[in-house]
Amino acid sequence: MDMIKAVEVAQQKEGVDNLRIGDLVRVHFTIIEGKNERVQVYEGVIIAMKNSGLRKTITVRKISYGVGVERVFPLHSPRIQKIELVRHGRVRRAKLYYLRSRVGKAAKIVELIQKKKPVVVDPSTAAESTPEEKSKEE
């Protein structure tokens, strides 16, 4: 059992942990057509994530010429070149299958706006002036 885990860890990709349900992503993956090999970009919303470890998959949905298209990508596949995170979505569900029945603006997901943490200023350091201020005083 430990040998299987060791092989899986060696084949896992780094940096795919920050993906969440509702995120708008751009997936760059390799397509082989006969002898030609090219990279195709698929941009859409993550509506589902399944499994864990090496077998982890995401389902990405996009609207192409008015028709909804879904595609399942294995995250750790060697055919996936990279996954770009375009923006985070604000959702409250683990699976967004309800988007299949929505049309137009009703199918949009609101962007998650993260508030910046306020900067706490220590009063003892605030009293000291910076070197630029000291040069102006002289």
Buried (B, 14 or more C-beta within 10 A) or exposed (E): EEEEEEEEEEEEBEEBEEBBBBBBBBBBBEEEEEEEEEEEEBEBBBBBBEEEEBEBBBBBBBBEEEEBEBEEBBBBEEEBEEBEBEEBBEBEEEEBEEBEEEEEEEBEBEEEEEEEEEEEEEEEEEEEEEEEEEEEEE
